[in-house]
Amino acid sequence: MAQRVLVCDAVDGILPKILKDNGMEVNYKPEVTQDELLRIAKQYDTLVVRSRTKVTAEIIDSAKDCKIIARVGVGLDNIDQEAAKLKGIRVINAAEGAMNAVAELVMSLMLSLARHVPRADRTMREGVWEKKGLKGTELKGKYLGIVGLGNIGQRLGRLARAFNMNIIGYDVVPINPEFAQEVGLIKTDLGTLLQSSDYVSLHVPLLESTRYMINAEKLSLMKKTACLINTSRGGIIDEAALYTALKNGDLGGAALDVFETEPPDNTPLSNLDNVVMTPHLGAQTVEAQKLAAHVIAEKLVQIERGVI
């Protein structure tokens, strides 16, 4: 019997094409609701999702024949991995797909903070020529602290080195020694990284151990001129503590692509001029979406063939 695949979110057309070309039955339902998914999950061997669909323990329990849950992206916090493990369901993602897109977004956010680009654009549209009040800084020579040096963190380090930034790194797992040598990485603990960096970029998964990793205590370690960038997951930062630090002038700025609640509900951070916000755009490029879809499709084909 052909493998039955349910695609629950909008993905690049390359994914269903590859699966169909390899004899799989694909049902493309990018607007499926949680209630409908609960009813129909039992009909499929594989569930494919992005970030919109939440694969809860209840849905996993209802998916009697499910063998694989595939995330066309990096983060897995919308999938109950413990429930999947208990049911013997394999969970895969496409970490490779978003690597460059997220790293480039971080660079654009750092540049936006350094040169006050959002504020300059806004005031120009309001008819205000605010040149004197928008003196910026350069990235060259600044210290970038990267928290989490997986695929995305390493790509960011390489891009930042092209801007002649100095790279400081921290991770709970061993750091690739070849990468460290390539970028002249200064390896250190989290506290020292926060104290030493002009920019800090977060690239860690949302786990119980990383929730509110950046809280009031950690923010107090940072330079008053430093900027914090988060393109990983919203729960990594205590947003209330971040707002207080920014409002009181204890932190230079922040750029957030992710939030504790998405979309954020009237967050006070939106009232601050030293904050840049984007709506979870990290992997939202044509190239990244196509690559992630292709990676997942190829992984599913290889699993079906028993290769991986």
Secondary structure as GFF3:
##gff-version 3
##sequence-region A 1 308
A	DSSP	beta_strand	4	7	.	.	.	ID=ss1
A	DSSP	alpha_helix	14	21	.	.	.	ID=ss2
A	DSSP	beta_strand	25	28	.	.	.	ID=ss3
A	DSSP	alpha_helix	34	40	.	.	.	ID=ss4
A	DSSP	three_ten_helix	41	43	.	.	.	ID=ss5
A	DSSP	beta_strand	46	49	.	.	.	ID=ss6
A	DSSP	alpha_helix	57	62	.	.	.	ID=ss7
A	DSSP	beta_strand	68	71	.	.	.	ID=ss8
A	DSSP	alpha_helix	81	86	.	.	.	ID=ss9
A	DSSP	beta_strand	90	93	.	.	.	ID=ss10
A	DSSP	alpha_helix	99	115	.	.	.	ID=ss11
A	DSSP	alpha_helix	117	125	.	.	.	ID=ss12
A	DSSP	three_ten_helix	132	134	.	.	.	ID=ss13
A	DSSP	beta_strand	143	147	.	.	.	ID=ss14
A	DSSP	alpha_helix	151	162	.	.	.	ID=ss15
A	DSSP	beta_strand	166	170	.	.	.	ID=ss16
A	DSSP	alpha_helix	177	183	.	.	.	ID=ss17
A	DSSP	beta_strand	186	187	.	.	.	ID=ss18
A	DSSP	alpha_helix	190	196	.	.	.	ID=ss19
A	DSSP	beta_strand	199	202	.	.	.	ID=ss20
A	DSSP	alpha_helix	216	219	.	.	.	ID=ss21
A	DSSP	beta_strand	227	230	.	.	.	ID=ss22
A	DSSP	three_ten_helix	234	236	.	.	.	ID=ss23
A	DSSP	alpha_helix	239	247	.	.	.	ID=ss24
A	DSSP	beta_strand	253	256	.	.	.	ID=ss25
A	DSSP	three_ten_helix	268	271	.	.	.	ID=ss26
A	DSSP	beta_strand	275	277	.	.	.	ID=ss27
A	DSSP	alpha_helix	286	304	.	.	.	ID=ss28
###
